[in-house]
């Protein structure tokens, strides 16, 4: 048990801890604070703060994307700092400007994760400077813009330095993470546990897909890191499908001892493959164990397929790397189109940006009218707690308040001992190192480190280095009030309750997985080789994404208050699970077609009729789920010699229909 826990901790550390980011963050804070102590210029703590925030918003490679994203953040932050200082005395104008600025900064989250992180910090920087009680003039505004630019470009220089993970290593680690999760999924299947890591594997696959897509294209006649990663990625993607098919086969038939022994060896082999990928070393080729003749053919085929995709790939397996046709003008047009498409009240991003803008501008006005000291802490606590979904807002609020209690205690102890930038540097550098190192592993620990960091450096700038031992108590009170306001704003202002949007996601999961099943059954009637059809690959990917979206929505729904849920949770989970089963049937059908011709010519017509009937029923069930209508259809007609795929598909569709009847927990909330 102890060895297993140690192994799990080692894997977690290897995947989620980022020492390189921690060292860069420590340098980003330490050098400006050292200059502040030497030059007796506490205002340089603002430079340290800006430089620190460059590290978490760094999108990584490719270099062009990294440079454009961070430079845009620096220029936007400097512009916001300049305007905030000028508008600070004019409360009404400042509040209106804060609303518009925050809406735009948050709305660009539609461009991706990097834009979302940068936009959030641009908005936070403006709200800080609007809430700081200092003099305002043109010279002060220019000084703040200059300090912001200095900190930004200092941080940019640090993240652009060599020494971080190379592109090849980053891609390898992303693919290795998939294999590690698939090894855990294989363990879940072997042990028969109900807690499958399928959703986590899908998330890792989509993250790796985005990383590969963002990698630079290869030079003519050369093999790129992206091409090598793509070969491993394809194997990992197909391995997930093979494991899901294996799970379905084991559910339908008893697992013999020899089958279990073969499955016992697979998780360890996958862990070895993941370690070899992460370290960039060659892995050994191992084949699955020999199964007895009594093993059901579906289990034998699924195990053989899983072992095949788990094996290391060679240069022969490398797929062609298509050229990426993306000009600057085309990329700009796509970004503008994304903004236009999401500038609608039906857009989740638009509603979240509006909620953020109302919260930020409203609290900026209110706290300044009340004349609260350090009033910006309430505003910051509220907007940082705000998340797109109410369930994640509650989780973020609890983590932030809990982390702030511990971080506030650290800040209180620091305030009793620190006297200026020199002493602050001794505490801030280790905290910044730890904060960015553990950021991906634990948000609560990250908050514990960032809270005193933020407190001390902001006070150095705002109060000319005069520390107050009571500041941490005030900070804690402000965080409690701000977190409560953030939760209230999420619930009252345009909440995106997951249970109310779950029906379309469940319907799409049924449609996408059903479309993959129908295409697989139809393909088996032709001479096209299964699993090499690009259309099948696209349908398989769409089915996985749709199922993952539905399961993610269900996980968020579990954290929502029960009063907000018009849908019953258990039937919704049955629908999502049964929809995944349709894709598993498709994969099993394609695997069996490798060893046979599919349907015989004499049965071709019957198969086609059965496929058409299954398709009509699938579409009708998906429409019932989406429209909240009651199924009222006669039972399907069955023939005496239906293929096993048709029988299993009918069984799953019957489960989905039955779950649809019990989906309404109460009357839908209008």
Beta strands, then each sheet from edge to edge (+ up, - down):
end
